Amino acid sequence: MAKPTGIFPHLCLLILTLITLATATTTTTDPTTTATTTSTATASIYTSPSNGFSYVGCYNETTDLAGTAGNRALYGGTNEVLPGNMTVQTCQAFCRASGSVYKFAGLEYARECWCASQLSSLSKQFPDSACNLACEGDATQICGGSLKITVYVAGAASAGVAWAAGLVAVAATISMNLI
């Protein structure tokens, strides 16, 4: 087989070098050049149903919107902040064990858990990519973002979203048995 000539081998080497630099970091610690390579895990939206909750989407926080009187997107419930320890499953378990049956569990800013029975009608759904902060307790999971909440709803067979205005109802049926 003939050896590749021209610019092709150089382009391949350049591409491989750029890919390596994009996914690793190198540090020099002494004159003998000791290198350390570190790879970074990518966080993603946790979509596996757990604790009776299913993923609904990424929503904006409403505290900074006019006319909300500072109310949160998930309001009228309870919350927990666990710096360094928050995960999706931890938040969902907290919402289940809080003494009330909360319909929604939401995570914000990598460490905050919000439980509520209603999602504000002023909170709008954003692309999943807008929720971009890894959970502080599990860097492979997304726990909302800055003024963005990853929202989970209780109930596996069907879920209804009761909006705060009470005028809009959205229902999603996942499975249906016909006789």
Phi, psi and omega in degrees: 000138183284146178283133180299140179235173178083210186274343185306310180298327180289322177295318179299316179296318179297315179297315179298321179295316179296319177297316179297317180293328181288336185247000182217158175238145179236133178236140177258125184250342177204174183298342179275003178056079173268123183251142176237128179252131180234132175254150183250129177286145179263128178278149178218163178295130178279114184247354179290129178299131176211151181053026179081011180249148175233147181292135179252315181160182178260124183236156177277151173282150186249000185300332182262005180274144178297141176085004181262352184054030178080005179293146180275163176301316174256102186237164177079019181233228182221169178212165179214137177242123182233081179302127178083353186229356187286135171224167178299313182296324178298315179296313181298319178296320178298316180295326178288326187264006186278009177090340176244159176266097180272135181282330184238143170234131181224146180240138183219145173055036172071348185217355185257138177239131180236130179242134181202165176265349182223150172248123184305141177292344178278347178277125182252148179282137178246167173300149180306329182295343178288335173270104193228015178257130178290145176298139180290338179265349178202099186293356177270352181249149175268132176238067176072213180195194176282112185060028175229143184235130169277122188250134176238144181242143180283148177107127185264321187284316177210153181226133174246140179252110180268112183280152184301325180292339178077001183264337185246129175232130179241127180236137177238121178259122182271319179220152183216132177259125177256140179262000000 
